[in-house]
Structure formats: structure tokens, C-alpha cells
Amino acid sequence: MKKGPLSKKDKQFIDENLSMGVEALAEKLERSTSSIEKYVEDNDDPNRGKVHDLFARKKDRGVTVMTEAASIASDDNKKNQTVSAPKRYTNVIHKIKD
């Protein structure tokens, strides 16, 4: 059984073949079921891929352009995220206005 972090190829294989089930994926990749389950849980975001699909692409030329819809969706995602400073900086940061 392999140990260590999942490679990019392993992650891509899991994303493409998630319908196989965790146990079958673990057997195929020669990994533990717990590592596969952890990866699936961490990447089980309902908004994942929605903004990505809104970009305009020309794969033959290697061009990607952000559309207005992608920009709006990205801004909405930023509102849902909570950003906080590292704990070591919380005592030295003073906000004048919220």
C-alpha cells in the first residue's frame, strides 16, 4: 500500500471515477480507504466547478477569459468566505472603520 500524500494523477483519477466508490478507488490506487475518504470529504464543495464553467475558453489557442457572469459568481463566493488574520497579528491590528 502506498503512503504519503496523493499525487495530482491520483486526485484526478478520484475526481473522474468517484462513482466507483471509495473502496474500489482505494484498491485501484493501492491506497487506504481513509485517505481516499478524506480527499473526497475535503473536496466535496457544492459550489465547486460552477464558477469554473462560466469562463470563456478557446482550448486550441490556450485562451481563457473571465466573463461577466464568472466575475459576479466569484464576487459572491468571496462574500461567503471568512478571512481572518493569523492569531499572532490579532493583537496588533486596529480597525478604524468596519
TISEFI-32956 format. One record per atom (N, C-alpha, C, O, CB): residue number from 1; residue in three letters; x, z, y. Coordinates in steps of 0.02 Angstrom, whole numbers, plus 50000, padded with zeros to 5 digits. Last residue first. Glycine has a CB too. Example, Ala and Ser with C-alpha at 12.3 -4.5 7.8 and 13.67 -1.06 7.14 Angstrom:
2
REC;nr;rest;px;pz;py
REC;2;SER;50642;50354;49888;
REC;2;SER;50684;50357;49947;
REC;2;SER;50645;50394;50002;
REC;2;SER;50670;50402;50057;
REC;2;SER;50704;50286;49970;
REC;1;ALA;50660;50390;49716;
REC;1;ALA;50615;50390;49775;
REC;1;ALA;50660;50390;49835;
REC;1;ALA;50712;50423;49834;
REC;1;ALA;50565;50452;49776;
END
This chain:
98
REC;nr;rest;px;pz;py
REC;98;ASP;49233;50507;52483;
REC;98;ASP;49214;50486;52416;
REC;98;ASP;49180;50419;52417;
REC;98;ASP;49161;50393;52365;
REC;98;ASP;49169;50537;52383;
REC;97;LYS;49378;50535;52585;
REC;97;LYS;49308;50514;52579;
REC;97;LYS;49294;50494;52507;
REC;97;LYS;49338;50468;52473;
REC;97;LYS;49291;50455;52627;
REC;96;ILE;49497;50599;52552;
REC;96;ILE;49468;50609;52618;
REC;96;ILE;49394;50592;52616;
REC;96;ILE;49353;50629;52643;
REC;96;ILE;49505;50567;52670;
REC;95;LYS;49565;50682;52416;
REC;95;LYS;49521;50627;52437;
REC;95;LYS;49490;50644;52505;
REC;95;LYS;49461;50698;52514;
REC;95;LYS;49465;50615;52385;
REC;94;HIS;49723;50715;52361;
REC;94;HIS;49671;50740;52405;
REC;94;HIS;49630;50680;52428;
REC;94;HIS;49657;50633;52457;
REC;94;HIS;49701;50779;52466;
REC;93;ILE;49826;50760;52229;
REC;93;ILE;49786;50707;52257;
REC;93;ILE;49729;50738;52298;
REC;93;ILE;49692;50781;52274;
REC;93;ILE;49757;50660;52202;
REC;92;VAL;49889;50862;52163;
REC;92;VAL;49921;50836;52224;
REC;92;VAL;49882;50779;52257;
REC;92;VAL;49903;50754;52308;
REC;92;VAL;49990;50812;52207;
REC;91;ASN;49820;50896;52049;
REC;91;ASN;49831;50948;52099;
REC;91;ASN;49859;50921;52164;
REC;91;ASN;49854;50954;52215;
REC;91;ASN;49877;51001;52071;
REC;90;THR;49823;50779;51971;
REC;90;THR;49759;50803;51998;
REC;90;THR;49768;50856;52052;
REC;90;THR;49726;50861;52096;
REC;90;THR;49716;50830;51943;
REC;89;TYR;49939;50740;51907;
REC;89;TYR;49930;50720;51976;
REC;89;TYR;49866;50749;52008;
REC;89;TYR;49857;50742;52069;
REC;89;TYR;49928;50644;51981;
REC;88;ARG;49934;50780;51776;
REC;88;ARG;49989;50806;51816;
REC;88;ARG;49982;50789;51890;
REC;88;ARG;50014;50819;51933;
REC;88;ARG;50055;50779;51790;
REC;87;LYS;49828;50707;51721;
REC;87;LYS;49818;50778;51736;
REC;87;LYS;49873;50806;51782;
REC;87;LYS;49861;50851;51822;
REC;87;LYS;49816;50817;51672;
REC;86;PRO;49806;50546;51795;
REC;86;PRO;49835;50590;51745;
REC;86;PRO;49831;50663;51768;
REC;86;PRO;49832;50677;51828;
REC;86;PRO;49907;50571;51731;
REC;85;ALA;49644;50506;51864;
REC;85;ALA;49717;50511;51870;
REC;85;ALA;49743;50555;51813;
REC;85;ALA;49707;50597;51787;
REC;85;ALA;49738;50539;51939;
REC;84;SER;49518;50408;51789;
REC;84;SER;49541;50470;51818;
REC;84;SER;49617;50470;51818;
REC;84;SER;49649;50438;51777;
REC;84;SER;49514;50532;51778;
REC;83;VAL;49382;50307;51783;
REC;83;VAL;49454;50307;51790;
REC;83;VAL;49473;50374;51822;
REC;83;VAL;49448;50393;51874;
REC;83;VAL;49479;50247;51834;
REC;82;THR;49257;50252;51683;
REC;82;THR;49278;50309;51722;
REC;82;THR;49354;50310;51723;
REC;82;THR;49386;50314;51671;
REC;82;THR;49249;50376;51694;
REC;81;GLN;49157;50107;51688;
REC;81;GLN;49218;50141;51667;
REC;81;GLN;49233;50199;51713;
REC;81;GLN;49222;50197;51773;
REC;81;GLN;49277;50092;51667;
REC;80;ASN;49051;50045;51749;
REC;80;ASN;49036;50089;51692;
REC;80;ASN;49098;50129;51670;
REC;80;ASN;49090;50179;51636;
REC;80;ASN;49010;50048;51634;
REC;79;LYS;49109;49961;51842;
REC;79;LYS;49068;50017;51866;
REC;79;LYS;49055;50067;51811;
REC;79;LYS;49050;50127;51825;
REC;79;LYS;49001;49991;51894;
REC;78;LYS;49167;49865;51762;
REC;78;LYS;49211;49911;51798;
REC;78;LYS;49172;49971;51824;
REC;78;LYS;49199;50026;51826;
REC;78;LYS;49245;49875;51856;
REC;77;ASN;49056;49793;51719;
REC;77;ASN;49094;49832;51670;
REC;77;ASN;49139;49882;51704;
REC;77;ASN;49149;49937;51679;
REC;77;ASN;49136;49786;51626;
REC;76;ASP;49022;49730;51839;
REC;76;ASP;48975;49777;51809;
REC;76;ASP;49011;49822;51757;
REC;76;ASP;48996;49881;51753;
REC;76;ASP;48917;49741;51776;
REC;75;ASP;49132;49645;51855;
REC;75;ASP;49120;49698;51904;
REC;75;ASP;49073;49751;51877;
REC;75;ASP;49083;49810;51889;
REC;75;ASP;49092;49668;51969;
REC;74;SER;49109;49560;51745;
REC;74;SER;49170;49600;51748;
REC;74;SER;49162;49658;51797;
REC;74;SER;49182;49714;51782;
REC;74;SER;49230;49557;51768;
REC;73;ALA;48990;49498;51784;
REC;73;ALA;48991;49539;51723;
REC;73;ALA;49052;49585;51722;
REC;73;ALA;49047;49643;51701;
REC;73;ALA;48990;49495;51661;
REC;72;ILE;49037;49429;51897;
REC;72;ILE;48985;49480;51904;
REC;72;ILE;48985;49526;51844;
REC;72;ILE;48979;49587;51852;
REC;72;ILE;48916;49446;51912;
REC;71;SER;49130;49343;51837;
REC;71;SER;49152;49390;51888;
REC;71;SER;49101;49446;51897;
REC;71;SER;49120;49504;51903;
REC;71;SER;49162;49353;51954;
REC;70;ALA;49050;49268;51753;
REC;70;ALA;49102;49310;51724;
REC;70;ALA;49125;49362;51773;
REC;70;ALA;49139;49419;51755;
REC;70;ALA;49161;49267;51700;
REC;69;ALA;48973;49200;51850;
REC;69;ALA;48940;49246;51802;
REC;69;ALA;48990;49293;51770;
REC;69;ALA;48975;49352;51759;
REC;69;ALA;48902;49205;51748;
REC;68;GLU;49070;49122;51910;
REC;68;GLU;49036;49173;51950;
REC;68;GLU;49002;49224;51903;
REC;68;GLU;49003;49284;51917;
REC;68;GLU;48983;49141;51997;
REC;67;THR;49212;49104;51799;
REC;67;THR;49151;49081;51832;
REC;67;THR;49120;49138;51872;
REC;67;THR;49142;49195;51867;
REC;67;THR;49101;49053;51780;
REC;66;MET;49381;49079;51789;
REC;66;MET;49329;49130;51792;
REC;66;MET;49270;49102;51831;
REC;66;MET;49277;49080;51888;
REC;66;MET;49356;49195;51825;
REC;65;VAL;49455;48963;51680;
REC;65;VAL;49432;48978;51748;
REC;65;VAL;49377;49030;51744;
REC;65;VAL;49332;49026;51703;
REC;65;VAL;49408;48913;51784;
REC;64;THR;49592;48900;51592;
REC;64;THR;49536;48948;51591;
REC;64;THR;49519;48966;51663;
REC;64;THR;49564;48982;51703;
REC;64;THR;49554;49011;51550;
REC;63;VAL;49675;48772;51504;
REC;63;VAL;49650;48797;51568;
REC;63;VAL;49591;48844;51556;
REC;63;VAL;49547;48831;51515;
REC;63;VAL;49628;48738;51613;
REC;62;GLY;49735;48689;51409;
REC;62;GLY;49758;48757;51417;
REC;62;GLY;49736;48789;51482;
REC;62;GLY;49773;48828;51512;
REC;62;GLY;49833;48760;51414;
REC;61;ARG;49688;48566;51376;
REC;61;ARG;49735;48569;51432;
REC;61;ARG;49762;48640;51444;
REC;61;ARG;49806;48649;51486;
REC;61;ARG;49702;48543;51495;
REC;60;ASP;49605;48593;51270;
REC;60;ASP;49654;48539;51262;
REC;60;ASP;49706;48539;51318;
REC;60;ASP;49762;48515;51308;
REC;60;ASP;49619;48472;51260;
REC;59;LYS;49519;48691;51318;
REC;59;LYS;49572;48710;51271;
REC;59;LYS;49625;48656;51264;
REC;59;LYS;49684;48671;51254;
REC;59;LYS;49543;48726;51203;
REC;58;LYS;49454;48735;51453;
REC;58;LYS;49473;48669;51427;
REC;58;LYS;49533;48682;51382;
REC;58;LYS;49590;48684;51405;
REC;58;LYS;49490;48617;51485;
REC;57;ARG;49323;48848;51497;
REC;57;ARG;49386;48833;51465;
REC;57;ARG;49393;48759;51449;
REC;57;ARG;49344;48724;51435;
REC;57;ARG;49394;48873;51401;
REC;56;ALA;49251;48977;51592;
REC;56;ALA;49252;48905;51579;
REC;56;ALA;49321;48887;51552;
REC;56;ALA;49372;48908;51580;
REC;56;ALA;49236;48864;51645;
REC;55;PHE;49187;49133;51530;
REC;55;PHE;49240;49095;51562;
REC;55;PHE;49233;49021;51545;
REC;55;PHE;49213;49003;51490;
REC;55;PHE;49309;49122;51542;
REC;54;LEU;49095;49200;51453;
REC;54;LEU;49072;49172;51516;
REC;54;LEU;49125;49132;51554;
REC;54;LEU;49110;49101;51605;
REC;54;LEU;49046;49227;51559;
REC;53;ASP;49152;49260;51344;
REC;53;ASP;49115;49198;51332;
REC;53;ASP;49093;49164;51397;
REC;53;ASP;49074;49106;51395;
REC;53;ASP;49055;49212;51289;
REC;52;HIS;49201;49378;51399;
REC;52;HIS;49248;49327;51374;
REC;52;HIS;49214;49260;51366;
REC;52;HIS;49244;49207;51378;
REC;52;HIS;49280;49348;51309;
REC;51;VAL;49090;49454;51414;
REC;51;VAL;49122;49428;51474;
REC;51;VAL;49169;49370;51454;
REC;51;VAL;49174;49320;51490;
REC;51;VAL;49161;49484;51511;
REC;50;LYS;49065;49476;51276;
REC;50;LYS;49014;49448;51320;
REC;50;LYS;49045;49418;51382;
REC;50;LYS;49028;49362;51401;
REC;50;LYS;48963;49502;51339;
REC;49;GLY;49167;49538;51206;
REC;49;GLY;49158;49466;51198;
REC;49;GLY;49107;49436;51245;
REC;49;GLY;49107;49375;51254;
REC;49;GLY;49138;49452;51128;
REC;48;ARG;49088;49692;51200;
REC;48;ARG;49148;49654;51184;
REC;48;ARG;49131;49580;51173;
REC;48;ARG;49085;49564;51136;
REC;48;ARG;49183;49682;51121;
REC;47;ASN;48984;49774;51215;
REC;47;ASN;48995;49726;51269;
REC;47;ASN;49055;49680;51255;
REC;47;ASN;49069;49635;51294;
REC;47;ASN;49006;49762;51335;
REC;46;PRO;48991;49860;51104;
REC;46;PRO;48935;49812;51109;
REC;46;PRO;48945;49760;51163;
REC;46;PRO;48917;49705;51158;
REC;46;PRO;48871;49850;51122;
REC;45;ASP;49135;49886;51011;
REC;45;ASP;49108;49890;51079;
REC;45;ASP;49051;49839;51086;
REC;45;ASP;49063;49780;51074;
REC;45;ASP;49163;49877;51132;
REC;44;ASP;49224;49932;50903;
REC;44;ASP;49153;49918;50896;
REC;44;ASP;49119;49929;50964;
REC;44;ASP;49080;49976;50972;
REC;44;ASP;49120;49963;50841;
REC;43;ASN;49354;49968;50892;
REC;43;ASN;49340;49903;50922;
REC;43;ASN;49267;49883;50916;
REC;43;ASN;49249;49825;50924;
REC;43;ASN;49383;49850;50890;
REC;42;ASP;49355;50090;50827;
REC;42;ASP;49385;50086;50894;
REC;42;ASP;49366;50021;50930;
REC;42;ASP;49362;50020;50991;
REC;42;ASP;49460;50092;50890;
REC;41;GLU;49297;50055;50704;
REC;41;GLU;49263;50101;50749;
REC;41;GLU;49289;50096;50820;
REC;41;GLU;49250;50097;50868;
REC;41;GLU;49270;50173;50724;
REC;40;VAL;49397;49971;50651;
REC;40;VAL;49329;49945;50662;
REC;40;VAL;49291;49989;50710;
REC;40;VAL;49257;49964;50754;
REC;40;VAL;49291;49940;50595;
REC;39;TYR;49507;50058;50641;
REC;39;TYR;49511;49999;50684;
REC;39;TYR;49441;49973;50700;
REC;39;TYR;49428;49954;50757;
REC;39;TYR;49553;49945;50649;
REC;38;LYS;49454;50151;50550;
REC;38;LYS;49474;50173;50617;
REC;38;LYS;49477;50113;50664;
REC;38;LYS;49454;50117;50721;
REC;38;LYS;49542;50210;50615;
REC;37;GLU;49437;50072;50436;
REC;37;GLU;49379;50102;50468;
REC;37;GLU;49395;50123;50539;
REC;37;GLU;49354;50114;50584;
REC;37;GLU;49356;50163;50427;
REC;36;ILE;49572;50043;50408;
REC;36;ILE;49526;49988;50424;
REC;36;ILE;49465;50016;50460;
REC;36;ILE;49443;49987;50510;
REC;36;ILE;49505;49951;50359;
REC;35;SER;49620;50170;50380;
REC;35;SER;49650;50133;50435;
REC;35;SER;49605;50075;50457;
REC;35;SER;49600;50059;50516;
REC;35;SER;49719;50106;50416;
REC;34;SER;49541;50205;50269;
REC;34;SER;49535;50244;50331;
REC;34;SER;49565;50206;50390;
REC;34;SER;49539;50210;50446;
REC;34;SER;49571;50312;50322;
REC;33;THR;49579;50120;50168;
REC;33;THR;49513;50110;50197;
REC;33;THR;49507;50148;50263;
REC;33;THR;49471;50126;50308;
REC;33;THR;49458;50133;50148;
REC;32;SER;49747;50058;50181;
REC;32;SER;49699;50111;50164;
REC;32;SER;49633;50097;50199;
REC;32;SER;49630;50067;50252;
REC;32;SER;49727;50180;50185;
REC;31;ARG;49790;49890;50127;
REC;31;ARG;49791;49946;50174;
REC;31;ARG;49742;49999;50151;
REC;31;ARG;49701;49987;50107;
REC;31;ARG;49773;49922;50246;
REC;30;GLU;49790;49758;50078;
REC;30;GLU;49832;49811;50047;
REC;30;GLU;49843;49868;50096;
REC;30;GLU;49899;49893;50104;
REC;30;GLU;49899;49781;50025;
REC;29;LEU;49700;49666;50117;
REC;29;LEU;49757;49676;50161;
REC;29;LEU;49807;49727;50134;
REC;29;LEU;49860;49738;50164;
REC;29;LEU;49734;49698;50228;
REC;28;LYS;49607;49678;50011;
REC;28;LYS;49637;49613;50026;
REC;28;LYS;49701;49620;50068;
REC;28;LYS;49750;49586;50056;
REC;28;LYS;49587;49569;50064;
REC;27;GLU;49569;49813;50020;
REC;27;GLU;49601;49788;49959;
REC;27;GLU;49638;49722;49973;
REC;27;GLU;49693;49712;49948;
REC;27;GLU;49548;49777;49905;
REC;26;ALA;49512;49816;50147;
REC;26;ALA;49569;49859;50132;
REC;26;ALA;49606;49835;50070;
REC;26;ALA;49668;49835;50068;
REC;26;ALA;49547;49932;50122;
REC;25;LEU;49405;49727;50129;
REC;25;LEU;49458;49712;50177;
REC;25;LEU;49521;49753;50163;
REC;25;LEU;49577;49726;50165;
REC;25;LEU;49434;49726;50249;
REC;24;ALA;49330;49799;50036;
REC;24;ALA;49357;49734;50017;
REC;24;ALA;49413;49713;50064;
REC;24;ALA;49463;49684;50042;
REC;24;ALA;49301;49680;50017;
REC;23;GLU;49297;49912;50115;
REC;23;GLU;49335;49920;50052;
REC;23;GLU;49366;49854;50031;
REC;23;GLU;49424;49853;50009;
REC;23;GLU;49290;49946;49997;
REC;22;VAL;49223;49858;50221;
REC;22;VAL;49285;49893;50234;
REC;22;VAL;49328;49897;50171;
REC;22;VAL;49389;49886;50174;
REC;22;VAL;49272;49963;50260;
REC;21;GLY;49155;49692;50214;
REC;21;GLY;49151;49763;50201;
REC;21;GLY;49221;49794;50206;
REC;21;GLY;49271;49760;50196;
REC;21;GLY;49121;49777;50132;
REC;20;MET;49138;49562;50251;
REC;20;MET;49161;49576;50183;
REC;20;MET;49152;49649;50164;
REC;20;MET;49143;49666;50106;
REC;20;MET;49234;49556;50175;
REC;19;SER;49113;49551;50385;
REC;19;SER;49055;49552;50340;
REC;19;SER;49074;49566;50268;
REC;19;SER;49031;49582;50227;
REC;19;SER;49019;49485;50344;
REC;18;LEU;49234;49535;50447;
REC;18;LEU;49204;49602;50447;
REC;18;LEU;49145;49607;50399;
REC;18;LEU;49129;49662;50376;
REC;18;LEU;49182;49620;50516;
REC;17;ASN;49324;49430;50465;
REC;17;ASN;49293;49441;50399;
REC;17;ASN;49261;49510;50393;
REC;17;ASN;49262;49539;50339;
REC;17;ASN;49344;49433;50345;
REC;16;GLU;49375;49428;50594;
REC;16;GLU;49343;49367;50568;
REC;16;GLU;49304;49380;50504;
REC;16;GLU;49256;49344;50489;
REC;16;GLU;49395;49314;50556;
REC;15;ASP;49432;49556;50607;
REC;15;ASP;49379;49534;50653;
REC;15;ASP;49341;49474;50626;
REC;15;ASP;49280;49469;50635;
REC;15;ASP;49409;49516;50721;
REC;14;ILE;49528;49553;50505;
REC;14;ILE;49473;49601;50502;
REC;14;ILE;49416;49578;50546;
REC;14;ILE;49358;49580;50526;
REC;14;ILE;49497;49672;50523;
REC;13;PHE;49613;49453;50552;
REC;13;PHE;49579;49444;50488;
REC;13;PHE;49520;49491;50482;
REC;13;PHE;49467;49472;50458;
REC;13;PHE;49628;49456;50430;
REC;12;GLN;49659;49514;50668;
REC;12;GLN;49620;49452;50673;
REC;12;GLN;49581;49440;50609;
REC;12;GLN;49523;49420;50611;
REC;12;GLN;49667;49392;50688;
REC;11;LYS;49729;49621;50613;
REC;11;LYS;49672;49634;50657;
REC;11;LYS;49627;49572;50663;
REC;11;LYS;49566;49577;50663;
REC;11;LYS;49695;49656;50726;
REC;10;ASP;49829;49552;50543;
REC;10;ASP;49782;49595;50507;
REC;10;ASP;49720;49607;50549;
REC;10;ASP;49664;49604;50523;
REC;10;ASP;49816;49662;50490;
REC;9;LYS;49895;49489;50649;
REC;9;LYS;49863;49448;50597;
REC;9;LYS;49812;49489;50558;
REC;9;LYS;49758;49464;50542;
REC;9;LYS;49916;49418;50550;
REC;8;LYS;49946;49598;50717;
REC;8;LYS;49896;49556;50750;
REC;8;LYS;49859;49513;50700;
REC;8;LYS;49799;49501;50708;
REC;8;LYS;49930;49512;50803;
REC;7;SER;49952;49739;50601;
REC;7;SER;49981;49684;50639;
REC;7;SER;49926;49644;50672;
REC;7;SER;49867;49654;50659;
REC;7;SER;50023;49639;50592;
REC;6;LEU;49926;49914;50611;
REC;6;LEU;49901;49848;50590;
REC;6;LEU;49934;49794;50633;
REC;6;LEU;49941;49802;50694;
REC;6;LEU;49824;49845;50596;
REC;5;PRO;50064;50029;50587;
REC;5;PRO;50009;50000;50625;
REC;5;PRO;49988;49932;50598;
REC;5;PRO;50028;49897;50566;
REC;5;PRO;50027;49994;50699;
REC;4;GLY;50098;50100;50421;
REC;4;GLY;50114;50081;50490;
REC;4;GLY;50054;50049;50524;
REC;4;GLY;50000;50043;50495;
REC;4;GLY;50172;50034;50491;
REC;3;LYS;50102;50031;50255;
REC;3;LYS;50095;50086;50302;
REC;3;LYS;50114;50061;50371;
REC;3;LYS;50142;50006;50378;
REC;3;LYS;50139;50146;50282;
REC;2;LYS;50027;49958;50110;
REC;2;LYS;50065;49952;50172;
REC;2;LYS;50052;50012;50216;
REC;2;LYS;49997;50041;50215;
REC;2;LYS;50049;49887;50208;
REC;1;MET;50042;50000;49941;
REC;1;MET;50000;50000;50000;
REC;1;MET;50044;50000;50062;
REC;1;MET;50093;50038;50067;
REC;1;MET;49952;50061;50000;
END
